[in-house]
Amino acid sequence: MLAKVLSSALIGIDAIIVDVEVDLAPGLPAFATVGLPDGAVKESKDRVRAALKNSGYDFPARRITANLAPADIKKEGAAYDLPISIGILAATGTVNPQKLTQYTLLGELSLDGSLKPIRGALSMAVAAKRTGLNGIILPADNAAEAAVVEGLEIIGATTLSQVVEFLGGREQIEACRIDLETLFSSGCEYGEDFSEVKGQESAKRAMEVAASGGHNMLMIGPPGSGKTMLARRLPSILPRMTFDEAIETTKIFSVSGLLEQECALLAVRPFRAPHHTISDVGLIGGGTTPRPGEVSLAHNGVLFLDELPEFKKNVLEVLRQPLEDGRVTISRSLVSITYPSRLMLVAAMNPCPCGYLSDPVHACTCTPVSIHRYRSRISGPLLDRIDIHVEVPAVKYRELSDRADAESSSVIAGRVARSRELQLARYRGTRIHCNAQMTPRFIKKYCELDATGNRMLELVTDRLGFSARTYNRILKVARTIADLAGSEQIREQHIAEAIQYRTLDRKTV
């Protein structure tokens, strides 16, 4: 007796349909799972046996073979418990196989037959719709997440017996539906605001410029100057996520198992701040069973690296490809997986090991050699990918005690949004979305300087020892500053401000 049930497997942040074939053959009782299963899938036989018996169904004393096709794709996790169980019941005649061709089945089983939530429900729902299936049957805890995909019947079940009754037509389960517009708009609020930040007007301005052009940013300042506070508020001034961006970001969190049950769709830009002890695998992803790293979890959002020189050198070096390409490719012997990593990098560091270089109050105890060694931990190629370097001095008491409200995030976000609209119109029809992504060809086309601007940039380049790469970075940032000012032409004051954001590129410290 043979039965076939449709399920799904994750490949990166996407999913494919998997045929779960269950065969019952005469012979000594045995249970074999084939089709490149991992340890969790192999262990499903014990969960399935207990769940069937505790749900009131007979477990056949036959030779059972469960095949997961295609066999060349590795199957991971416990989501195959439900389809294997239903396949056994269909093979014994307990479940009518007619409905099994219309639904994808997913779910982890407890020993008592209840369904536990799974990873990647959104990706699997997208795969079901792409394949042309009517719907998907999965744990009730994952129903809202899968319901984000419109045009698909989402059946959220709590127990194995409930699924059996539904497939037999003896019980109706109302399909899960959500109001996408309400869900998307209600989740767009940020808890932190720039109005809470006292002082640091120059750093706020630099963040506005960075957000407008999508530029990576490095803040340099003593401990307690507010670098982390500023970084945490950067997502509040970035443009609102589009629906497609929200879907893609939600997929990554769902596949990683980090999506909260009450949050069906991530509508706010993610902010990730890993500790400096993180490994290179933790940062870019990978492992024996590949998982997205922090650079992918920060996709469409902000990756904040505090105490940048304290990160291991090999960890920082693996950032170069994701920052350049906007994606991470992890290659294994059986499969090559690509995760998206389009993000804004914001880093913070002290000016020296003790943190008080050039501080008017605290005396610096560091030698020139130790300062040089500290700063040289950040390689030139990585620094090359950071457009803006800004100094964040200690806040004075007068600024801290000021009771007046600072400019709010909504006001700054309005200016950023207008600047982004100009950029989208400028690069329409190309793969470039913001000024930070400009190639030399686009820099030559859109960053023309007048005679005054050329003279200023020439003088500063020679005097401060700026390199060719720094020259291009200045032009990109100047283009963004001009867009914020609503100017079609890059003028002298825009160049002057952009030069101020290249602290670490000067000849002298």
C-alpha positions, 0 to 999 in steps of 0.5 A: 500500500502506497500513499503520497503527501505533499510537504516542503523543504527549505533551501536558503530562505526559499522553499520547494515542494517535497513528495512524502511517499509512504509505503507499507510492505509485508515483513518484520516491523520496521521504519525507514526514512530515506531521501537525504534526511538529517538527524531530526527527520530520522528521529521522526519515526519515534515521534510519529509512532507515539503520536499515532497511538496516543491520538487513538490510531493504530500503528501498522505492524508492517515494514514502513518506508518513507521517501522524501523526494527529491532525494538529492535535497537535504531534508532538515527539521521536524516539520515532516512529522505531520506529512509522514503520519498522514501518509501512514494513515492514508496508506492504511485507508484511515485518511481519504487520499483525494484531498492530499493532492490539494494541500501542503502538510507541515508540522512537528508532532508532540508525543500526545499528537499536538502540533508544534510550530515550525521554521520557515512557514512563510517561505513554504506558503510562498512555495505552495502558491507558486506550485498552484496548490489550494492551500497549506495545513500547518500548526495553528501557531504558524497560521498567521505568518503563512496567511501573509501570502494571499490567494492561499487557503491557510488551515491552522490545526492544533492536533493530528486528529484534527487534521485527520478529521478535516481531510475526511470532511468530518470537521471544518477548520476556518481558514486563517485570514489577516488584514495585511494593510492593518498588519503592515501599518501597525507594525511600522512604529519605532520605540526610540526617537532622535528627540531623546538625544541631547546634543551631538548635532554634527553626529545627527546630521551625519546620520541623516546624510548616511540614511539618505544615501545608504552610506556605511558609517563609522563613529569615533568618540570616547566612552559614554558619548552616545554612539550606541544611542545614536545608532539604535535610532538610525532605523527610525529615520530610514525610509519605510519598508516596502511590502516586498522588503517586509516579506523578504526580511520576514522570510529570513527571521522565520527560517532562522526561528527568530520570528515571534509567534505574535508577529506575522510580518516584520514591518520595521527595519531590523537592527542587529548589534552582535557582540565583538566575540562573535565568530565569522560563521555567526556573522555571515552565516554557515555551519554544518546546517547552513543558517543565516548570519547577522549580516542576513538578519540585518537585511534591509536594516542596520548592522551595528558593530560596537567597539569595531577594533575589538572584533577578530580580524578574520571576522571583519574581513568576511564582511567585505563581500556582503557589503560589496555584493549585497548577498552571501553565498555559502557553499557546501559539498551538496548545495550552495545557498545564497542569503541576501545581505543588503544592509547599512553598516554602522560601526563605533570605536574609541579614538584610542585604547583608553578612549580619551584621545583629544578629550579636554577633561580626561588625560589620554594614557596611550602611546602613539604606537598603541594608538596606531596598533589599535586603529590598524586593526581595521583594514584598509579594504574594510575602511574603504567600504565605509563612506562616512567617518564622524567624530562624536565628542563627549556631551557637555553638561549644558546640552544634557540639562537642556529641557527643550525637545530636539528634532524628532525622527519623523521630521528627519525621516521626511527629509530622508524620504524626499532625498531617496525619491530624487535618487530613485528617479535618477537611477530608474531603470538601473540596479542602483537604488541609492547614491552609495551604490554608484559605480565610477560610470555613474559618479562621472555622470551625476557628480560633476563639480563646478570650478570652485568645487574642483579647486577645493577638492584638489587643494584638500586632496593634496594637503590631506593626502586623500587617495583615489578611493577617498576621492570617489567616496567624497563625491558620493557623499557630496551628491547625497548632501546636495540631494538633501538640499534639493540641489541638482548641482554639487556646490562648494558647501556640499563638498566641504561638508563631505570632506569633514566625514573623512577623519580616518583618511588623513595623513596625520592622526 
